[in-house]
Structures are given as structure tokens and as C-alpha cells.
Amino acid sequence: MALINYLTQIQFEHGAVALLASECQRVGINRPLVISDAGVRAAGVLDQALAGLKDLHHAVFDGTPSNPTEAAVRAAVKVYVENGCDGLVAVGGGSSIDLAKGVAIAATHPGAMTTYATIEGGSPRITAAVSPLIAVPTTAGTGSEVARGAILIVDDGRKLGFHSWFLMPKAAICDPDLTLGLPPGLTAATGMDAIAHCMETFMSAAINPPADGIALDGLTRGWAHIERATKDGSDRAARWAMMSASMQGALAFQKGLGCVHSLSHSLGGINPRLHHGTLNAVFLPAVVRFNAGSASVQEQQRLQRMAHAMGLGSCDSKGTEVAEALTEMNQRLGLPAGLAAMGVTADLFDRIIGYAMADHCHKTNPRLASAEEYREMLITSM
């Protein structure tokens, strides 16, 4: 059975952050906790968002770590309760938005976060009692502003997914102006994150034609503009296109992701200092080659359609052209050449593989990977 579900109201335009107060009023948030991070505050972007709240009473938590943790959720919930907040506004990248989703659960549901993790059977335990959330992305990467899931590192060190339609933000305010001046390295890493989302959800075998169309169009936009956005932080058209690609990849998430994310979630949990988008960029070529090994005519057709969206014309049955184009793009963007350049060593492989095979994205890859096949992907990605 195909499930097709689009729920979030999206304000998408230059200057859209000015609508923040009216969007809070529309969804019934009267005293929001604004969740952000120190970098967004230091860049002055948080102040732009707070100005959009006008005279609406609010509290601020800007302690989001680069990979959000259960401990950070607890710290933010404390601020939420102490200030009598009745909703959340996330201003930042995927980390801040995902942390806010964790707070939305923890502020209204009892017990440890693992109680609600997808692989622990926790999704049905997340109810309509969650705090309402408005998401204001400041990077063009995760697309969490329109997604039903969040990724958090829980107290036992695992990087787990939390998924529920109740976690969908009530509104997404996508203002490309908030990404102007984002540093080149972060633009490249988050941009490749968006491209990975578009590609991996498109490769998923789940049936959802609207999601396929959205993901493929997002890939076309992202691939055509990521270098421009990285080289010129003031290119408003490129920033608009990358924010759209990011949003579109996440709109298509409901098809599921795959081995790229199984591996990046796993390794990111083992070493939280590694950037999720960079890991996705490094793993993409190996996973494309692995998925191309499927005998499915449908998967071969998907490979050709991705090649066309990337301006490659065609691709052989092994995915060579697409994989090589991804590797070359990573190089042009100045991203690491492989895992070794990121400090990853082979002695971590067993742990990475174990967590990857337990990850919620493992079974939605179009071709189910064995432990040895994951090992080959890791070796190839070194």
C-alpha cells in the first residue's frame, strides 16, 4: 500500500521570516521557546528571527549541539517548563529542528527518549499531545522543517530516529535570505545532504509517484546550483534553489531512505563530531554503485532518470557515471576525499555495520545490504 501524505503549511520566499508572529498566532502558540544554537546567534541570524516574533513573549535556548542529544533535550525542556511555554520555534539547521522535535515529545510525554524511538517500536507512543512546532531553517540541508522525523543521540550513545506524523512542524518558514553568507564549507556539506536526500528517497522502491517527482526536481535544482551557492554566498537565486532542493528532499522522505543514511547515522553516533551531510556526501558514490547492482528494471530506470537530472545524459548499469560525478562534485566543493581524511579507521567497521543494520533506514534501501556488503561500501568510501 502506498501512503501519500503532505501536511505542513510552508511559507517560502525571501523575507518570509517576517511572518513568524502571524504563523505563531495561526497555530495557537502564544509563548514559544525558541531553540537555536550558538553559531546561529553569533551570525546574527537568530536576531532576525526574533525580530519576526515582534512583541510575542518568548524564551530562548541556544545550546543545541552539532548532533542533538537527549541531554540537550532535557536542558531545553527545563527552560520550556520554567517559562511556561506552549510551543516551539526552531531557528537553525537540522540539529536545532530535530532537537525541538525531541523537546516536543519530552515536554509532553513521560519517560526516556528511547521509549519513543522508531526501532524500539516507539512511534505509536508519540501522540497528538506533542508541543506545536514552527521550523525556520537557516541552512539548506536536512529539510527537517517539512519532515515527520528527528535524529537524536540518546543517553546510551546510539543515534536513533523518532518518527510520527504528530512531529510534523505546524508551519515551515523557508527564507533563503537567512542562508546568505553561510560559510562555503557548511554550504557544501548541507547542500550535498539535500542532494543525498533527493537521490536516496528517489531510489527507494516504495510506491509514491508524487514523492518521486518532487525528489527528482529537487535533485535537478540542487545539482545545478550547489557550486554557485558554495562559491558565492550572496547569490540569492542559488540560495533559493538550494533551500527548495532541501525542502523537496524531505517532502519525499516518506518513501524512506537507505544505506547512505544507515551508515551516516551509525558513524555519526559513534563520532558525533562528524558532520552528517559530509558523511552522506562521502557514502553516496559507493551506495549508488551498490544499488545499481540490483537486477530490477525499475531500479535501472531510476538510475537513468537521476543521470538525466544531473545532466549526465546516461549511465551504465553499474552506476559508474553517477558515482563518478558525485565523487568529482565532492572534490570541486572541497569536501573530504573519503572517510580516512575524516579520521575514520577500519577498526570501527564492526561497530558501524552493527548499528547500520539496526538503523530504521536499512530496510528501505532498494537492495537489502548484508554485513559484508556494508563492509565493502565502507572500504570503498575510505
C-alpha positions in Angstrom: 0.0 0.0 0.0 1.3 3.5 -0.9 1.0 6.2 1.7 1.0 9.8 0.4 0.7 12.5 3.0 1.6 16.2 2.8 0.7 18.2 5.9 3.0 21.2 6.6 2.0 24.7 5.6 5.1 26.3 4.0 5.9 30.0 3.6 8.7 30.1 1.0 10.1 33.4 -0.1 12.8 35.9 0.5 12.0 37.8 3.8 9.4 35.2 4.9 10.8 35.3 8.5 8.8 38.4 9.0 5.7 36.2 9.0 6.8 34.4 12.2 4.5 36.1 14.6 1.4 35.7 12.4 2.3 32.0 12.0 2.6 31.5 15.7 -0.9 33.1 16.1 -2.3 30.9 13.4 -1.2 27.6 15.1 -2.0 28.8 18.6 1.5 29.4 20.0 1.4 32.3 22.5 4.6 31.8 24.4 7.2 30.0 22.3 10.5 28.5 23.3 12.9 29.5 20.5 15.5 26.7 20.0 18.7 27.6 18.2 22.5 27.3 18.6 25.4 29.5 19.4 26.6 29.7 15.8 23.2 31.0 14.5 23.2 33.5 17.4 26.7 34.7 16.7 25.9 35.1 13.0 23.1 37.5 13.8 20.5 35.2 12.2 18.7 34.4 15.5 18.2 38.1 16.0 16.5 38.3 12.6 14.1 35.5 13.6 13.4 37.0 17.0 12.5 40.3 15.3 9.9 38.4 13.3 8.2 37.5 16.7 7.5 41.2 17.2 6.1 41.6 20.7 5.3 38.0 21.3 6.6 36.8 24.7 9.3 34.1 24.3 12.2 32.3 25.9 15.4 31.2 24.1 17.5 28.0 24.3 20.6 28.3 22.2 22.6 25.3 23.4 21.9 22.9 20.6 24.9 20.7 19.9 26.0 19.9 16.4 24.5 16.4 16.8 21.5 16.9 19.2 21.5 14.7 22.3 19.0 13.5 24.9 20.9 15.6 27.5 20.3 18.7 25.4 16.6 17.8 25.1 16.4 17.7 28.9 18.1 21.1 29.3 15.7 22.7 26.8 12.7 21.1 28.4 13.8 22.7 31.7 13.7 26.1 30.1 10.4 25.3 28.4 8.7 24.4 31.7 10.3 27.2 33.7 9.0 29.8 31.3 5.5 28.4 30.9 6.0 27.9 27.1 3.2 26.5 25.0 5.0 25.8 21.7 8.3 25.8 20.0 10.1 27.8 17.2 13.3 26.1 15.9 15.7 28.5 14.2 18.7 26.8 12.7 19.8 23.8 10.8 18.6 20.2 11.1 20.2 19.9 14.6 18.1 22.7 16.1 14.9 21.5 14.4 15.5 17.9 15.4 16.2 19.0 19.0 13.0 20.9 19.0 11.1 17.8 17.9 12.8 15.9 20.8 11.6 18.7 23.2 8.1 18.5 21.7 8.0 14.9 22.8 9.8 15.1 26.1 7.9 18.1 27.4 4.6 16.3 26.9 5.4 12.6 27.3 6.8 10.7 30.2 9.9 8.5 30.2 13.3 8.3 28.4 13.6 9.2 24.8 14.3 5.6 23.8 10.7 4.9 24.7 9.7 6.8 21.6 12.5 5.7 19.2 11.3 4.1 15.9 13.5 1.0 16.2 12.2 0.4 19.7 8.6 0.4 18.5 8.1 3.9 20.0 6.3 5.7 17.1 2.8 4.7 18.2 3.6 6.1 21.7 4.0 9.6 20.3 0.6 11.3 20.5 -1.2 14.5 19.5 -0.1 15.9 22.9 3.3 16.9 21.4 4.0 20.6 21.6 3.3 22.5 18.4 6.4 23.4 16.4 7.2 26.0 13.8 10.5 25.4 11.9 12.7 28.2 10.5 15.7 26.6 8.6 18.9 28.6 8.4 20.7 26.0 6.2 19.7 24.2 3.0 20.3 20.6 4.0 18.2 18.4 6.1 14.7 19.6 5.2 13.6 18.7 8.7 11.2 21.6 8.6 8.8 19.5 6.5 9.6 16.1 7.8 8.0 13.8 10.4 11.2 12.5 11.8 14.1 13.6 14.0 17.5 12.1 14.7 18.9 12.3 18.3 21.8 10.7 20.2 20.2 9.1 23.2 21.9 8.5 26.6 23.3 5.1 25.7 25.2 6.6 22.7 23.0 5.4 19.8 21.9 7.8 17.1 18.2 7.0 16.8 15.3 8.1 14.6 12.0 9.3 16.0 9.1 9.3 13.6 5.5 10.4 13.8 3.1 12.5 11.8 2.5 14.4 15.0 6.1 15.6 14.9 5.5 17.4 11.6 6.0 21.2 12.1 2.7 23.1 12.0 4.5 25.6 9.8 7.8 25.9 7.9 9.1 29.4 7.2 11.7 28.9 4.4 13.5 32.2 4.0 16.6 31.9 1.7 17.9 35.2 3.0 18.7 33.5 6.3 21.3 31.4 4.4 23.1 34.3 2.8 26.7 34.4 3.8 26.7 30.8 5.1 30.4 29.7 5.0 31.4 27.7 1.9 32.3 24.5 3.8 28.9 24.4 5.5 27.1 25.4 2.3 28.7 22.4 0.5 28.1 19.9 3.3 24.5 20.8 3.8 23.9 21.1 0.1 25.2 17.6 -0.5 23.0 16.5 2.4 20.0 17.8 0.4 21.2 16.1 -2.8 21.6 12.8 -0.9 18.1 13.1 0.4 16.7 13.7 -3.1 18.7 10.8 -4.6 18.2 8.2 -1.8 14.5 8.7 -1.4 14.1 8.6 -5.2 16.0 5.3 -5.3 13.7 3.8 -2.7 11.4 1.1 -4.1 8.3 2.4 -2.2 5.4 3.5 -4.4 4.8 7.2 -4.2 4.8 9.0 -7.6 4.3 12.5 -6.2 7.4 12.0 -4.0 9.4 10.7 -7.0 8.6 13.8 -8.9 9.4 16.1 -6.0 12.7 14.3 -5.3 13.8 14.3 -9.0 13.0 18.0 -9.4 14.9 18.7 -6.1 17.9 16.8 -7.4 17.8 18.9 -10.6 17.8 22.2 -8.7 20.4 21.1 -6.2 22.8 19.7 -8.7 22.6 22.8 -10.9 23.1 25.3 -8.1 25.3 23.8 -5.3 28.5 25.1 -6.8 27.2 28.6 -7.3 25.9 28.7 -3.7 29.2 27.4 -2.4 31.3 29.9 -4.4 29.2 33.0 -3.8 27.4 33.2 -0.5 25.4 36.2 -1.7 23.9 34.5 -4.8 20.2 34.8 -3.9 18.9 32.7 -6.8 21.3 29.9 -5.9 20.3 30.1 -2.2 16.6 29.9 -3.2 17.2 26.8 -5.3 19.2 25.1 -2.6 16.6 25.8 0.0 14.0 24.4 -2.3 16.1 21.2 -3.0 16.4 20.7 0.7 12.7 21.1 1.4 11.8 18.8 -1.6 14.2 16.0 -0.5 12.4 16.0 2.9 8.9 16.2 1.4 9.8 12.9 -0.3 11.2 11.3 2.9 8.0 9.4 3.4 9.3 6.9 0.8 12.2 6.0 3.1 15.9 6.4 2.7 18.6 3.7 2.6 22.2 2.6 3.1 23.7 6.1 2.9 21.7 7.1 6.0 22.1 3.8 7.8 25.9 4.3 7.6 25.9 8.0 8.3 23.5 7.7 11.3 25.7 4.9 12.6 29.0 6.6 12.2 27.6 9.9 13.4 26.5 8.2 16.6 30.0 6.7 17.2 31.7 10.0 16.5 29.3 13.0 16.9 31.9 15.4 15.7 31.5 14.2 12.1 29.1 16.3 10.0 26.0 14.3 8.8 25.9 16.0 5.4 29.6 15.4 4.8 29.2 11.7 5.7 26.2 11.4 3.3 28.3 13.0 0.5 31.2 10.5 1.1 28.9 7.5 1.2 26.8 8.3 -1.8 29.1 7.1 -4.6 29.5 3.6 -3.0 25.8 3.2 -2.3 24.8 4.3 -5.8 27.2 1.6 -7.2 25.7 -1.0 -4.7 22.1 -0.1 -5.6 23.0 -0.3 -9.3 23.8 -4.0 -8.8 20.1 -4.7 -8.5 18.7 -6.7 -11.4 15.4 -4.7 -11.2 14.4 -2.9 -14.4 12.7 -0.3 -12.2 16.0 0.5 -10.4 17.9 0.7 -13.6 15.3 3.2 -14.9 15.6 5.2 -11.8 19.4 5.3 -12.3 19.0 6.7 -15.8 16.5 9.3 -14.6 18.9 10.5 -11.9 21.7 10.7 -14.5 19.5 12.8 -16.7 18.6 15.2 -13.8 22.3 15.6 -13.2 23.0 16.5 -16.8 24.9 13.3 -17.5 22.8 12.1 -20.4 23.0 8.4 -19.5 24.6 5.9 -17.1 25.8 2.4 -17.4 24.2 -0.5 -15.5 26.9 -0.2 -12.8 26.1 3.4 -11.9 29.6 4.4 -13.0 28.8 7.9 -14.4 26.6 8.9 -11.5 29.0 7.7 -8.8 32.0 9.4 -10.5 30.0 12.6 -10.9 29.3 12.6 -7.2 33.0 12.0 -6.3 34.1 14.8 -8.6 31.5 17.2 -7.2 32.7 16.4 -3.7 36.2 17.3 -4.8 35.2 20.5 -6.5 33.3 21.6 -3.4 36.3 20.9 -1.2 34.7 18.1 0.8 36.9 15.3 2.2 38.0 12.7 -0.3 36.9 9.9 1.9 36.4 8.6 5.4 40.2 8.3 6.1 40.5 12.1 5.6 37.8 12.5 8.3 39.8 10.4 10.8 37.8 7.2 10.4 39.7 4.0 10.9 38.9 0.4 9.9 38.8 -0.8 13.5 35.4 1.0 13.7 33.9 -1.0 10.9 32.2 -3.7 13.0 30.5 -1.2 15.2 29.4 0.9 12.2 28.0 -2.2 10.5 26.2 -3.4 13.6 24.4 0.0 14.1 23.7 0.4 10.4 21.9 -2.9 10.1 19.7 -1.9 13.1 19.0 1.6 11.7 15.5 2.5 10.6 16.8 3.3 7.1 18.4 -0.1 6.5 15.3 -2.0 5.3 14.0 0.8 3.0 17.1 0.7 0.8 16.0 -0.7 -2.7 18.5 -3.6 -2.2 18.9 -5.1 1.2 22.6 -5.0 2.3 24.4 -7.7 4.2 27.1 -7.1 6.7 29.8 -7.9 4.2 28.2 -5.6 1.6 28.2 -2.8 4.2 31.9 -3.6 4.8 32.6 -3.2 1.0 30.8 0.1 1.0 32.9 1.3 3.9 36.2 0.1 2.2 35.2 1.9 -1.0 34.4 5.1 0.9 37.7 5.2 2.7 
